[in-house]
Amino acid sequence: MSGNNFNIQVQSQDGSITILSVSSDMLMKRVFLIYCREKLIDWKIVRFVLNGKRISPAKTVDELGLKDGDKIDAMF
């Protein structure tokens, strides 16, 4: 994978934060799958949200404008 690696935060509804290392060209579906694998949950039951809007799994980290330290929400 090309692109620089950096960290984003995924905050679940209970307030816990998981830090994931991503690259700018990574598809969000891959980010979702990594998060859900760590949490032992099915990615299809989680809604990932950025600034109140649901994130498309087909978008890349760069297309969403995510930068080091940015946070997305995981809603069940």
C-alpha positions as CSV (number, residue, x, y, z in Angstrom):
1,M,0.0,0.0,0.0
2,S,1.3,3.4,-0.8
3,G,0.4,6.5,1.2
4,N,1.6,7.6,4.5
5,N,0.5,5.7,7.6
6,F,-1.0,7.6,10.5
7,N,-3.5,6.9,13.3
8,I,-7.2,7.5,13.6
9,Q,-9.5,6.9,16.5
10,V,-12.7,4.9,16.5
11,Q,-15.0,5.7,19.4
12,S,-17.8,3.3,20.3
13,Q,-21.1,4.2,21.9
14,D,-19.7,3.2,25.3
15,G,-17.0,5.8,25.0
16,S,-14.1,3.4,24.5
17,I,-11.6,4.4,21.9
18,T,-9.6,2.1,19.5
19,I,-6.6,3.5,17.7
20,L,-6.0,2.2,14.2
21,S,-3.1,2.7,11.9
22,V,-4.3,3.6,8.4
23,S,-2.9,4.8,5.1
24,S,-4.4,7.6,3.0
25,D,-5.3,5.2,0.2
26,M,-6.9,2.6,2.4
27,L,-10.6,1.8,1.8
28,M,-12.9,2.5,4.7
29,K,-14.3,-1.0,4.4
30,R,-10.9,-2.3,5.4
31,V,-10.8,0.1,8.4
32,F,-14.3,-1.2,9.4
33,L,-13.2,-4.8,9.1
34,I,-10.0,-4.2,11.2
35,Y,-12.0,-2.5,13.9
36,C,-14.7,-5.1,14.0
37,R,-12.1,-8.0,14.0
38,E,-10.5,-6.4,17.1
39,K,-13.9,-6.0,18.8
40,L,-15.1,-9.4,17.7
41,I,-18.3,-8.1,16.1
42,D,-19.8,-8.3,12.6
43,W,-19.0,-5.2,10.6
44,K,-22.4,-5.2,9.0
45,I,-24.2,-4.4,12.3
46,V,-22.1,-1.3,13.0
47,R,-22.6,2.2,11.5
48,F,-19.5,4.3,11.1
49,V,-20.1,8.0,11.3
50,L,-18.0,11.1,10.7
51,N,-19.4,14.5,11.6
52,G,-22.9,13.1,11.9
53,K,-22.9,11.4,8.4
54,R,-22.6,7.7,7.7
55,I,-19.3,6.7,6.1
56,S,-19.4,4.8,2.8
57,P,-17.2,1.7,2.9
58,A,-16.2,2.5,-0.7
59,K,-14.5,5.8,0.2
60,T,-10.8,6.0,1.0
61,V,-9.3,7.6,4.1
62,D,-8.0,10.4,1.9
63,E,-11.4,11.0,0.2
64,L,-12.9,11.6,3.7
65,G,-10.1,14.0,4.5
66,L,-9.0,12.1,7.6
67,K,-5.8,13.2,9.2
68,D,-3.6,11.9,12.1
69,G,-5.6,11.8,15.3
70,D,-9.1,12.3,13.7
71,K,-12.0,10.4,15.3
72,I,-14.9,8.5,13.7
73,D,-17.8,7.0,15.7
74,A,-19.0,3.4,15.7
75,M,-22.7,3.1,16.4
76,F,-24.5,-0.1,17.0
